Amino acid sequence: MAKRKAVVGKQCVACGSCVIICPKQAIFVYKGTKAVVDYDKCVGCGLCQKACPAGIINVEENFQNRR
């Protein structure tokens, strides 16, 4: 089974749109600088990707954990 996870790009402006829309509370804004995904909580639904006004969140298929 493929693992789908949200990945936030480096150009994140920390607007918080993804934080608000995430049904699993898997995203938080780190020190007001960038959205960070808790990969243990993320279910890859794609709502954050749709909500991102900058278009820099991508939901990746076959995600490899980047810790």
N, CA, C and O atoms as a Tripos MOL2 file, in Angstrom:
@<TRIPOS>MOLECULE
protein
  268   267    67     0     0
PROTEIN
NO_CHARGES

@<TRIPOS>ATOM
      1 N           0.8430   -1.1770    0.0000 N.3       1 MET1
      2 CA          0.0000    0.0000    0.0000 C.3       1 MET1
      3 C           0.8900    1.2430    0.0000 C.2       1 MET1
      4 O           1.8410    1.3410    0.7760 O.2       1 MET1
      5 N           0.5700    2.1800   -0.8730 N.am      2 ALA2
      6 CA          1.3330    3.4210   -0.9660 C.3       2 ALA2
      7 C           1.0240    4.3190    0.2170 C.2       2 ALA2
      8 O          -0.1170    4.4130    0.6680 O.2       2 ALA2
      9 N           2.0510    4.9710    0.7040 N.am      3 LYS3
     10 CA          1.8720    5.9380    1.7840 C.3       3 LYS3
     11 C           1.8240    7.3210    1.1660 C.2       3 LYS3
     12 O           2.7710    7.7430    0.5020 O.2       3 LYS3
     13 N           0.7210    8.0290    1.3820 N.am      4 ARG4
     14 CA          0.5850    9.4030    0.8980 C.3       4 ARG4
     15 C           0.8030   10.3370    2.0700 C.2       4 ARG4
     16 O           0.1940   10.1650    3.1260 O.2       4 ARG4
     17 N           1.6600   11.3140    1.8940 N.am      5 LYS5
     18 CA          1.9350   12.2850    2.9540 C.3       5 LYS5
     19 C           2.1170   13.6680    2.3480 C.2       5 LYS5
     20 O           2.5770   13.8100    1.2160 O.2       5 LYS5
     21 N           1.7510   14.6790    3.1170 N.am      6 ALA6
     22 CA          1.9300   16.0640    2.6920 C.3       6 ALA6
     23 C           3.3670   16.4940    2.9340 C.2       6 ALA6
     24 O           3.9580   16.1760    3.9660 O.2       6 ALA6
     25 N           3.9160   17.2150    1.9780 N.am      7 VAL7
     26 CA          5.2750   17.7360    2.0850 C.3       7 VAL7
     27 C           5.2190   19.2390    1.8180 C.2       7 VAL7
     28 O           4.6960   19.6780    0.7930 O.2       7 VAL7
     29 N           5.7620   20.0190    2.7470 N.am      8 VAL8
     30 CA          5.7460   21.4800    2.6450 C.3       8 VAL8
     31 C           7.0430   21.9570    2.0050 C.2       8 VAL8
     32 O           8.1320   21.5780    2.4360 O.2       8 VAL8
     33 N           6.9230   22.7820    0.9850 N.am      9 GLY9
     34 CA          8.0890   23.3240    0.2890 C.3       9 GLY9
     35 C           8.8100   24.3910    1.1000 C.2       9 GLY9
     36 O           8.2660   24.9210    2.0690 O.2       9 GLY9
     37 N          10.0180   24.6980    0.7040 N.am     10 LYS10
     38 CA         10.8580   25.6710    1.4120 C.3      10 LYS10
     39 C          10.3120   27.0910    1.3470 C.2      10 LYS10
     40 O          10.6750   27.9260    2.1750 O.2      10 LYS10
     41 N           9.4530   27.3760    0.3870 N.am     11 GLN11
     42 CA          8.9320   28.7270    0.2120 C.3      11 GLN11
     43 C           7.7290   29.0290    1.1020 C.2      11 GLN11
     44 O           7.0700   30.0490    0.9040 O.2      11 GLN11
     45 N           7.4290   28.1840    2.0630 N.am     12 CYS12
     46 CA          6.2810   28.3710    2.9580 C.3      12 CYS12
     47 C           6.3510   29.7420    3.6340 C.2      12 CYS12
     48 O           7.4030   30.1610    4.1160 O.2      12 CYS12
     49 N           5.2010   30.4330    3.6590 N.am     13 VAL13
     50 CA          5.1300   31.7540    4.2870 C.3      13 VAL13
     51 C           4.4400   31.7050    5.6490 C.2      13 VAL13
     52 O           4.1700   32.7470    6.2450 O.2      13 VAL13
     53 N           4.1580   30.5120    6.1390 N.am     14 ALA14
     54 CA          3.5840   30.3030    7.4730 C.3      14 ALA14
     55 C           2.2490   31.0170    7.6700 C.2      14 ALA14
     56 O           2.0030   31.5990    8.7260 O.2      14 ALA14
     57 N           1.3930   30.9720    6.6550 N.am     15 CYS15
     58 CA          0.1000   31.6610    6.7520 C.3      15 CYS15
     59 C          -0.8850   30.9220    7.6610 C.2      15 CYS15
     60 O          -1.7970   31.5350    8.2170 O.2      15 CYS15
     61 N          -0.7020   29.6050    7.8130 N.am     16 GLY16
     62 CA         -1.5540   28.8280    8.7050 C.3      16 GLY16
     63 C          -2.8000   28.2370    8.0720 C.2      16 GLY16
     64 O          -3.5780   27.5820    8.7660 O.2      16 GLY16
     65 N          -3.0170   28.4440    6.7850 N.am     17 SER17
     66 CA         -4.1990   27.8830    6.1200 C.3      17 SER17
     67 C          -4.2370   26.3630    6.2310 C.2      17 SER17
     68 O          -5.3000   25.7800    6.4430 O.2      17 SER17
     69 N          -3.1040   25.7350    6.0920 N.am     18 CYS18
     70 CA         -3.0270   24.2740    6.1740 C.3      18 CYS18
     71 C          -3.3110   23.7770    7.5880 C.2      18 CYS18
     72 O          -3.9260   22.7270    7.7740 O.2      18 CYS18
     73 N          -2.8620   24.5320    8.5720 N.am     19 VAL19
     74 CA         -3.0850   24.1670    9.9770 C.3      19 VAL19
     75 C          -4.5770   24.1470   10.2780 C.2      19 VAL19
     76 O          -5.0780   23.2290   10.9270 O.2      19 VAL19
     77 N          -5.2750   25.1590    9.8040 N.am     20 ILE20
     78 CA         -6.7070   25.2910   10.0630 C.3      20 ILE20
     79 C          -7.5040   24.1780    9.4010 C.2      20 ILE20
     80 O          -8.4500   23.6660    9.9990 O.2      20 ILE20
     81 N          -7.1450   23.7900    8.1800 N.am     21 ILE21
     82 CA         -7.9410   22.8380    7.4080 C.3      21 ILE21
     83 C          -7.6450   21.3730    7.7360 C.2      21 ILE21
     84 O          -8.4750   20.5070    7.4590 O.2      21 ILE21
     85 N          -6.4910   21.0800    8.3140 N.am     22 CYS22
     86 CA         -6.0900   19.6840    8.5470 C.3      22 CYS22
     87 C          -7.0150   18.9860    9.5440 C.2      22 CYS22
     88 O          -7.1040   19.4050   10.6980 O.2      22 CYS22
     89 N          -7.7110   17.9160    9.1080 N.am     23 PRO23
     90 CA         -8.6420   17.2190    9.9940 C.3      23 PRO23
     91 C          -7.9530   16.3680   11.0640 C.2      23 PRO23
     92 O          -8.5890   15.9650   12.0380 O.2      23 PRO23
     93 N          -6.6770   16.0970   10.8910 N.am     24 LYS24
     94 CA         -5.9290   15.2570   11.8330 C.3      24 LYS24
     95 C          -4.9850   16.0630   12.7170 C.2      24 LYS24
     96 O          -4.2310   15.4870   13.5010 O.2      24 LYS24
     97 N          -5.0180   17.3810   12.6010 N.am     25 GLN25
     98 CA         -4.1180   18.2610   13.3540 C.3      25 GLN25
     99 C          -2.6640   17.8110   13.2080 C.2      25 GLN25
    100 O          -1.9110   17.7260   14.1780 O.2      25 GLN25
    101 N          -2.3020   17.5250   11.9570 N.am     26 ALA26
    102 CA         -0.9720   17.0010   11.6640 C.3      26 ALA26
    103 C           0.0160   18.0780   11.2330 C.2      26 ALA26
    104 O           1.1750   17.7760   10.9480 O.2      26 ALA26
    105 N          -0.4330   19.3360   11.1850 N.am     27 ILE27
    106 CA          0.4400   20.4200   10.7300 C.3      27 ILE27
    107 C           0.4680   21.5280   11.7760 C.2      27 ILE27
    108 O          -0.5610   21.8810   12.3510 O.2      27 ILE27
    109 N           1.6430   22.0660   12.0110 N.am     28 PHE28
    110 CA          1.7740   23.2140   12.9030 C.3      28 PHE28
    111 C           2.7830   24.1820   12.2890 C.2      28 PHE28
    112 O           3.6030   23.7910   11.4580 O.2      28 PHE28
    113 N           2.7150   25.4340   12.7010 N.am     29 VAL29
    114 CA          3.6700   26.4310   12.2160 C.3      29 VAL29
    115 C           4.7890   26.5400   13.2420 C.2      29 VAL29
    116 O           4.5490   26.8470   14.4100 O.2      29 VAL29
    117 N           6.0090   26.2850   12.7960 N.am     30 TYR30
    118 CA          7.1800   26.2860   13.6600 C.3      30 TYR30
    119 C           7.7530   27.6940   13.7790 C.2      30 TYR30
    120 O           8.2220   28.2650   12.7950 O.2      30 TYR30
    121 N           7.7120   28.2420   14.9710 N.am     31 LYS31
    122 CA          8.2900   29.5550   15.2860 C.3      31 LYS31
    123 C           7.9150   30.6370   14.2760 C.2      31 LYS31
    124 O           8.7130   31.5240   13.9720 O.2      31 LYS31
    125 N           6.6950   30.5500   13.7640 N.am     32 GLY32
    126 CA          6.2040   31.5610   12.8380 C.3      32 GLY32
    127 C           6.9110   31.6160   11.4990 C.2      32 GLY32
    128 O           6.7720   32.5960   10.7660 O.2      32 GLY32
    129 N           7.6760   30.5690   11.1650 N.am     33 THR33
    130 CA          8.4640   30.6180    9.9390 C.3      33 THR33
    131 C           8.0470   29.6400    8.8570 C.2      33 THR33
    132 O           8.1790   29.9470    7.6730 O.2      33 THR33
    133 N           7.5440   28.4640    9.2340 N.am     34 LYS34
    134 CA          7.2430   27.4340    8.2460 C.3      34 LYS34
    135 C           6.2770   26.4100    8.8210 C.2      34 LYS34
    136 O           6.3380   26.0770   10.0050 O.2      34 LYS34
    137 N           5.3880   25.9160    7.9730 N.am     35 ALA35
    138 CA          4.5040   24.8270    8.3760 C.3      35 ALA35
    139 C           5.3040   23.5290    8.4020 C.2      35 ALA35
    140 O           6.1270   23.2710    7.5250 O.2      35 ALA35
    141 N           5.0470   22.7210    9.4220 N.am     36 VAL36
    142 CA          5.7360   21.4470    9.5910 C.3      36 VAL36
    143 C           4.6840   20.3540    9.7160 C.2      36 VAL36
    144 O           3.6850   20.5280   10.4140 O.2      36 VAL36
    145 N           4.9020   19.2290    9.0430 N.am     37 VAL37
    146 CA          3.9600   18.1160    9.0580 C.3      37 VAL37
    147 C           4.4290   17.0520   10.0360 C.2      37 VAL37
    148 O           5.5890   16.6410   10.0140 O.2      37 VAL37
    149 N           3.5120   16.6070   10.9000 N.am     38 ASP38
    150 CA          3.7670   15.4550   11.7660 C.3      38 ASP38
    151 C           3.3720   14.2310   10.9440 C.2      38 ASP38
    152 O           2.1880   13.9250   10.8130 O.2      38 ASP38
    153 N           4.3550   13.5390   10.3960 N.am     39 TYR39
    154 CA          4.0950   12.4410    9.4730 C.3      39 TYR39
    155 C           3.3910   11.2570   10.1280 C.2      39 TYR39
    156 O           2.7880   10.4410    9.4310 O.2      39 TYR39
    157 N           3.4560   11.1490   11.4410 N.am     40 ASP40
    158 CA          2.7420   10.0790   12.1350 C.3      40 ASP40
    159 C           1.2370   10.3330   12.1370 C.2      40 ASP40
    160 O           0.4490    9.3910   12.2230 O.2      40 ASP40
    161 N           0.8380   11.5960   12.0420 N.am     41 LYS41
    162 CA         -0.5810   11.9540   12.0430 C.3      41 LYS41
    163 C          -1.1520   12.1510   10.6410 C.2      41 LYS41
    164 O          -2.3430   11.9310   10.4240 O.2      41 LYS41
    165 N          -0.3250   12.5600    9.6980 N.am     42 CYS42
    166 CA         -0.7860   12.8760    8.3440 C.3      42 CYS42
    167 C          -1.3390   11.6300    7.6540 C.2      42 CYS42
    168 O          -0.7060   10.5740    7.6480 O.2      42 CYS42
    169 N          -2.5380   11.7760    7.0690 N.am     43 VAL43
    170 CA         -3.1690   10.6680    6.3440 C.3      43 VAL43
    171 C          -3.1520   10.8950    4.8330 C.2      43 VAL43
    172 O          -3.6860   10.0810    4.0790 O.2      43 VAL43
    173 N          -2.5470   11.9870    4.3920 N.am     44 GLY44
    174 CA         -2.4140   12.2420    2.9650 C.3      44 GLY44
    175 C          -3.7060   12.5970    2.2560 C.2      44 GLY44
    176 O          -3.8680   12.2850    1.0760 O.2      44 GLY44
    177 N          -4.6250   13.2430    2.9520 N.am     45 CYS45
    178 CA         -5.9380   13.5570    2.3730 C.3      45 CYS45
    179 C          -5.8780   14.6470    1.3070 C.2      45 CYS45
    180 O          -6.7370   14.6930    0.4270 O.2      45 CYS45
    181 N          -4.8780   15.5220    1.3730 N.am     46 GLY46
    182 CA         -4.7100   16.5620    0.3710 C.3      46 GLY46
    183 C          -5.4320   17.8700    0.6360 C.2      46 GLY46
    184 O          -5.3450   18.7910   -0.1770 O.2      46 GLY46
    185 N          -6.1440   17.9770    1.7510 N.am     47 LEU47
    186 CA         -6.8470   19.2260    2.0500 C.3      47 LEU47
    187 C          -5.8820   20.3910    2.2210 C.2      47 LEU47
    188 O          -6.1780   21.5090    1.7980 O.2      47 LEU47
    189 N          -4.7440   20.1420    2.8320 N.am     48 CYS48
    190 CA         -3.7520   21.2050    3.0220 C.3      48 CYS48
    191 C          -3.2050   21.6830    1.6850 C.2      48 CYS48
    192 O          -2.9680   22.8760    1.4940 O.2      48 CYS48
    193 N          -3.0100   20.7640    0.7770 N.am     49 GLN49
    194 CA         -2.5110   21.1100   -0.5520 C.3      49 GLN49
    195 C          -3.4920   22.0460   -1.2560 C.2      49 GLN49
    196 O          -3.0830   23.0230   -1.8830 O.2      49 GLN49
    197 N          -4.7700   21.7490   -1.1520 N.am     50 LYS50
    198 CA         -5.7970   22.5870   -1.7770 C.3      50 LYS50
    199 C          -5.9160   23.9450   -1.0920 C.2      50 LYS50
    200 O          -6.2280   24.9410   -1.7440 O.2      50 LYS50
    201 N          -5.6690   23.9940    0.2190 N.am     51 ALA51
    202 CA         -5.8310   25.2320    0.9880 C.3      51 ALA51
    203 C          -4.6360   26.1740    0.8880 C.2      51 ALA51
    204 O          -4.7670   27.3620    1.1820 O.2      51 ALA51
    205 N          -3.4940   25.6770    0.4860 N.am     52 CYS52
    206 CA         -2.2710   26.4870    0.4630 C.3      52 CYS52
    207 C          -2.3370   27.5630   -0.6240 C.2      52 CYS52
    208 O          -2.3530   27.2360   -1.8110 O.2      52 CYS52
    209 N          -2.3760   28.8480   -0.2310 N.am     53 PRO53
    210 CA         -2.4540   29.9160   -1.2310 C.3      53 PRO53
    211 C          -1.1740   30.0600   -2.0600 C.2      53 PRO53
    212 O          -1.2060   30.5910   -3.1710 O.2      53 PRO53
    213 N          -0.0560   29.5890   -1.5180 N.am     54 ALA54
    214 CA          1.2180   29.6740   -2.2380 C.3      54 ALA54
    215 C           1.4380   28.4730   -3.1510 C.2      54 ALA54
    216 O           2.3280   28.4970   -4.0010 O.2      54 ALA54
    217 N           0.6330   27.4220   -2.9800 N.am     55 GLY55
    218 CA          0.7510   26.2300   -3.8140 C.3      55 GLY55
    219 C           2.0300   25.4500   -3.6080 C.2      55 GLY55
    220 O           2.5290   24.8220   -4.5430 O.2      55 GLY55
    221 N           2.5750   25.4780   -2.3920 N.am     56 ILE56
    222 CA          3.8630   24.8070   -2.1670 C.3      56 ILE56
    223 C           3.7480   23.5310   -1.3310 C.2      56 ILE56
    224 O           4.7620   22.9360   -0.9670 O.2      56 ILE56
    225 N           2.5190   23.1090   -1.0270 N.am     57 ILE57
    226 CA          2.3330   21.8320   -0.3380 C.3      57 ILE57
    227 C           1.9660   20.7930   -1.3840 C.2      57 ILE57
    228 O           1.0700   21.0080   -2.2010 O.2      57 ILE57
    229 N           2.6580   19.6750   -1.3540 N.am     58 ASN58
    230 CA          2.3770   18.5750   -2.2680 C.3      58 ASN58
    231 C           2.1340   17.3140   -1.4690 C.2      58 ASN58
    232 O           2.8050   17.0590   -0.4690 O.2      58 ASN58
    233 N           1.1660   16.5230   -1.9190 N.am     59 VAL59
    234 CA          0.9370   15.2190   -1.3130 C.3      59 VAL59
    235 C           1.6730   14.2170   -2.1830 C.2      59 VAL59
    236 O           1.3620   14.0500   -3.3620 O.2      59 VAL59
    237 N           2.6490   13.5560   -1.5880 N.am     60 GLU60
    238 CA          3.4930   12.6300   -2.3390 C.3      60 GLU60
    239 C           3.0290   11.1920   -2.1730 C.2      60 GLU60
    240 O           2.7000   10.7520   -1.0720 O.2      60 GLU60
    241 N           3.0090   10.4730   -3.2800 N.am     61 GLU61
    242 CA          2.7500    9.0380   -3.2680 C.3      61 GLU61
    243 C           4.0640    8.3430   -2.8930 C.2      61 GLU61
    244 O           5.1440    8.8770   -3.1450 O.2      61 GLU61
    245 N           3.9700    7.1710   -2.3010 N.am     62 ASN62
    246 CA          5.1620    6.4010   -1.9270 C.3      62 ASN62
    247 C           6.1410    7.2400   -1.1200 C.2      62 ASN62
    248 O           7.3460    7.2340   -1.3710 O.2      62 ASN62
    249 N           5.6030    7.9570   -0.1540 N.am     63 PHE63
    250 CA          6.3760    8.8540    0.6940 C.3      63 PHE63
    251 C           7.4560    8.1080    1.4650 C.2      63 PHE63
    252 O           7.2200    7.0270    2.0040 O.2      63 PHE63
    253 N           8.6340    8.6960    1.5070 N.am     64 GLN64
    254 CA          9.7370    8.1870    2.3250 C.3      64 GLN64
    255 C           9.9520    9.1720    3.4600 C.2      64 GLN64
    256 O          10.1940   10.3540    3.2170 O.2      64 GLN64
    257 N           9.8680    8.7040    4.6860 N.am     65 ASN65
    258 CA          9.9910    9.5840    5.8460 C.3      65 ASN65
    259 C          11.3200   10.3330    5.8200 C.2      65 ASN65
    260 O          12.3670    9.7450    5.5510 O.2      65 ASN65
    261 N          11.2690   11.6370    6.1010 N.am     66 ARG66
    262 CA         12.4590   12.4970    5.9950 C.3      66 ARG66
    263 C          13.0010   12.9270    7.3370 C.2      66 ARG66
    264 O          13.6310   13.9810    7.4180 O.2      66 ARG66
    265 N          12.7950   12.1860    8.3650 N.am     67 ARG67
    266 CA         13.2900   12.5950    9.6880 C.3      67 ARG67
    267 C          14.7650   12.5050    9.7950 C.2      67 ARG67
    268 O          15.3290   12.8150   10.8450 O.2      67 ARG67
@<TRIPOS>BOND
     1     1     2 1
     2     2     3 1
     3     3     4 2
     4     3     5 am
     5     5     6 1
     6     6     7 1
     7     7     8 2
     8     7     9 am
     9     9    10 1
    10    10    11 1
    11    11    12 2
    12    11    13 am
    13    13    14 1
    14    14    15 1
    15    15    16 2
    16    15    17 am
    17    17    18 1
    18    18    19 1
    19    19    20 2
    20    19    21 am
    21    21    22 1
    22    22    23 1
    23    23    24 2
    24    23    25 am
    25    25    26 1
    26    26    27 1
    27    27    28 2
    28    27    29 am
    29    29    30 1
    30    30    31 1
    31    31    32 2
    32    31    33 am
    33    33    34 1
    34    34    35 1
    35    35    36 2
    36    35    37 am
    37    37    38 1
    38    38    39 1
    39    39    40 2
    40    39    41 am
    41    41    42 1
    42    42    43 1
    43    43    44 2
    44    43    45 am
    45    45    46 1
    46    46    47 1
    47    47    48 2
    48    47    49 am
    49    49    50 1
    50    50    51 1
    51    51    52 2
    52    51    53 am
    53    53    54 1
    54    54    55 1
    55    55    56 2
    56    55    57 am
    57    57    58 1
    58    58    59 1
    59    59    60 2
    60    59    61 am
    61    61    62 1
    62    62    63 1
    63    63    64 2
    64    63    65 am
    65    65    66 1
    66    66    67 1
    67    67    68 2
    68    67    69 am
    69    69    70 1
    70    70    71 1
    71    71    72 2
    72    71    73 am
    73    73    74 1
    74    74    75 1
    75    75    76 2
    76    75    77 am
    77    77    78 1
    78    78    79 1
    79    79    80 2
    80    79    81 am
    81    81    82 1
    82    82    83 1
    83    83    84 2
    84    83    85 am
    85    85    86 1
    86    86    87 1
    87    87    88 2
    88    87    89 am
    89    89    90 1
    90    90    91 1
    91    91    92 2
    92    91    93 am
    93    93    94 1
    94    94    95 1
    95    95    96 2
    96    95    97 am
    97    97    98 1
    98    98    99 1
    99    99   100 2
   100    99   101 am
   101   101   102 1
   102   102   103 1
   103   103   104 2
   104   103   105 am
   105   105   106 1
   106   106   107 1
   107   107   108 2
   108   107   109 am
   109   109   110 1
   110   110   111 1
   111   111   112 2
   112   111   113 am
   113   113   114 1
   114   114   115 1
   115   115   116 2
   116   115   117 am
   117   117   118 1
   118   118   119 1
   119   119   120 2
   120   119   121 am
   121   121   122 1
   122   122   123 1
   123   123   124 2
   124   123   125 am
   125   125   126 1
   126   126   127 1
   127   127   128 2
   128   127   129 am
   129   129   130 1
   130   130   131 1
   131   131   132 2
   132   131   133 am
   133   133   134 1
   134   134   135 1
   135   135   136 2
   136   135   137 am
   137   137   138 1
   138   138   139 1
   139   139   140 2
   140   139   141 am
   141   141   142 1
   142   142   143 1
   143   143   144 2
   144   143   145 am
   145   145   146 1
   146   146   147 1
   147   147   148 2
   148   147   149 am
   149   149   150 1
   150   150   151 1
   151   151   152 2
   152   151   153 am
   153   153   154 1
   154   154   155 1
   155   155   156 2
   156   155   157 am
   157   157   158 1
   158   158   159 1
   159   159   160 2
   160   159   161 am
   161   161   162 1
   162   162   163 1
   163   163   164 2
   164   163   165 am
   165   165   166 1
   166   166   167 1
   167   167   168 2
   168   167   169 am
   169   169   170 1
   170   170   171 1
   171   171   172 2
   172   171   173 am
   173   173   174 1
   174   174   175 1
   175   175   176 2
   176   175   177 am
   177   177   178 1
   178   178   179 1
   179   179   180 2
   180   179   181 am
   181   181   182 1
   182   182   183 1
   183   183   184 2
   184   183   185 am
   185   185   186 1
   186   186   187 1
   187   187   188 2
   188   187   189 am
   189   189   190 1
   190   190   191 1
   191   191   192 2
   192   191   193 am
   193   193   194 1
   194   194   195 1
   195   195   196 2
   196   195   197 am
   197   197   198 1
   198   198   199 1
   199   199   200 2
   200   199   201 am
   201   201   202 1
   202   202   203 1
   203   203   204 2
   204   203   205 am
   205   205   206 1
   206   206   207 1
   207   207   208 2
   208   207   209 am
   209   209   210 1
   210   210   211 1
   211   211   212 2
   212   211   213 am
   213   213   214 1
   214   214   215 1
   215   215   216 2
   216   215   217 am
   217   217   218 1
   218   218   219 1
   219   219   220 2
   220   219   221 am
   221   221   222 1
   222   222   223 1
   223   223   224 2
   224   223   225 am
   225   225   226 1
   226   226   227 1
   227   227   228 2
   228   227   229 am
   229   229   230 1
   230   230   231 1
   231   231   232 2
   232   231   233 am
   233   233   234 1
   234   234   235 1
   235   235   236 2
   236   235   237 am
   237   237   238 1
   238   238   239 1
   239   239   240 2
   240   239   241 am
   241   241   242 1
   242   242   243 1
   243   243   244 2
   244   243   245 am
   245   245   246 1
   246   246   247 1
   247   247   248 2
   248   247   249 am
   249   249   250 1
   250   250   251 1
   251   251   252 2
   252   251   253 am
   253   253   254 1
   254   254   255 1
   255   255   256 2
   256   255   257 am
   257   257   258 1
   258   258   259 1
   259   259   260 2
   260   259   261 am
   261   261   262 1
   262   262   263 1
   263   263   264 2
   264   263   265 am
   265   265   266 1
   266   266   267 1
   267   267   268 2
@<TRIPOS>SUBSTRUCTURE
     1 MET1         2 RESIDUE 1 A MET
     2 ALA2         6 RESIDUE 1 A ALA
     3 LYS3        10 RESIDUE 1 A LYS
     4 ARG4        14 RESIDUE 1 A ARG
     5 LYS5        18 RESIDUE 1 A LYS
     6 ALA6        22 RESIDUE 1 A ALA
     7 VAL7        26 RESIDUE 1 A VAL
     8 VAL8        30 RESIDUE 1 A VAL
     9 GLY9        34 RESIDUE 1 A GLY
    10 LYS10       38 RESIDUE 1 A LYS
    11 GLN11       42 RESIDUE 1 A GLN
    12 CYS12       46 RESIDUE 1 A CYS
    13 VAL13       50 RESIDUE 1 A VAL
    14 ALA14       54 RESIDUE 1 A ALA
    15 CYS15       58 RESIDUE 1 A CYS
    16 GLY16       62 RESIDUE 1 A GLY
    17 SER17       66 RESIDUE 1 A SER
    18 CYS18       70 RESIDUE 1 A CYS
    19 VAL19       74 RESIDUE 1 A VAL
    20 ILE20       78 RESIDUE 1 A ILE
    21 ILE21       82 RESIDUE 1 A ILE
    22 CYS22       86 RESIDUE 1 A CYS
    23 PRO23       90 RESIDUE 1 A PRO
    24 LYS24       94 RESIDUE 1 A LYS
    25 GLN25       98 RESIDUE 1 A GLN
    26 ALA26      102 RESIDUE 1 A ALA
    27 ILE27      106 RESIDUE 1 A ILE
    28 PHE28      110 RESIDUE 1 A PHE
    29 VAL29      114 RESIDUE 1 A VAL
    30 TYR30      118 RESIDUE 1 A TYR
    31 LYS31      122 RESIDUE 1 A LYS
    32 GLY32      126 RESIDUE 1 A GLY
    33 THR33      130 RESIDUE 1 A THR
    34 LYS34      134 RESIDUE 1 A LYS
    35 ALA35      138 RESIDUE 1 A ALA
    36 VAL36      142 RESIDUE 1 A VAL
    37 VAL37      146 RESIDUE 1 A VAL
    38 ASP38      150 RESIDUE 1 A ASP
    39 TYR39      154 RESIDUE 1 A TYR
    40 ASP40      158 RESIDUE 1 A ASP
    41 LYS41      162 RESIDUE 1 A LYS
    42 CYS42      166 RESIDUE 1 A CYS
    43 VAL43      170 RESIDUE 1 A VAL
    44 GLY44      174 RESIDUE 1 A GLY
    45 CYS45      178 RESIDUE 1 A CYS
    46 GLY46      182 RESIDUE 1 A GLY
    47 LEU47      186 RESIDUE 1 A LEU
    48 CYS48      190 RESIDUE 1 A CYS
    49 GLN49      194 RESIDUE 1 A GLN
    50 LYS50      198 RESIDUE 1 A LYS
    51 ALA51      202 RESIDUE 1 A ALA
    52 CYS52      206 RESIDUE 1 A CYS
    53 PRO53      210 RESIDUE 1 A PRO
    54 ALA54      214 RESIDUE 1 A ALA
    55 GLY55      218 RESIDUE 1 A GLY
    56 ILE56      222 RESIDUE 1 A ILE
    57 ILE57      226 RESIDUE 1 A ILE
    58 ASN58      230 RESIDUE 1 A ASN
    59 VAL59      234 RESIDUE 1 A VAL
    60 GLU60      238 RESIDUE 1 A GLU
    61 GLU61      242 RESIDUE 1 A GLU
    62 ASN62      246 RESIDUE 1 A ASN
    63 PHE63      250 RESIDUE 1 A PHE
    64 GLN64      254 RESIDUE 1 A GLN
    65 ASN65      258 RESIDUE 1 A ASN
    66 ARG66      262 RESIDUE 1 A ARG
    67 ARG67      266 RESIDUE 1 A ARG
